[in-house]
């Protein structure tokens, strides 16, 4: 499974390691992802999603139903 947030589409970025001598080598910044189960009372079922921690904060603020609705509108969930 790829390291992409299923609700926001966040994924790894590419950057540089910079040494004290300012030598630059490529590196990857992975997204901060966790796998979590959510209960959806409207559908009376549990779903398992791989979400970023920023998406988890949005879920805590807005609720899982609203965030899923936005993700479907943005095309991240079918």
Secondary structure as the mmCIF struct_conf table of DSSP 4:
data_model
#
loop_
_struct_conf.conf_type_id
_struct_conf.id
_struct_conf.beg_label_comp_id
_struct_conf.beg_label_asym_id
_struct_conf.beg_label_seq_id
_struct_conf.end_label_comp_id
_struct_conf.end_label_asym_id
_struct_conf.end_label_seq_id
BEND BEND1 UNK A 3 UNK A 3
TURN_TY1_P TURN_TY1_P1 UNK A 6 UNK A 8
STRN STRN1 UNK A 13 UNK A 18
TURN_TY1_P TURN_TY1_P2 UNK A 20 UNK A 21
STRN STRN2 UNK A 24 UNK A 29
STRN STRN3 UNK A 33 UNK A 40
TURN_TY1_P TURN_TY1_P3 UNK A 41 UNK A 44
STRN STRN4 UNK A 45 UNK A 52
HELX_RH_AL_P HELX_RH_AL_P1 UNK A 53 UNK A 62
HELX_RH_AL_P HELX_RH_AL_P2 UNK A 64 UNK A 74
TURN_TY1_P TURN_TY1_P4 UNK A 75 UNK A 75
BEND BEND2 UNK A 76 UNK A 76
#
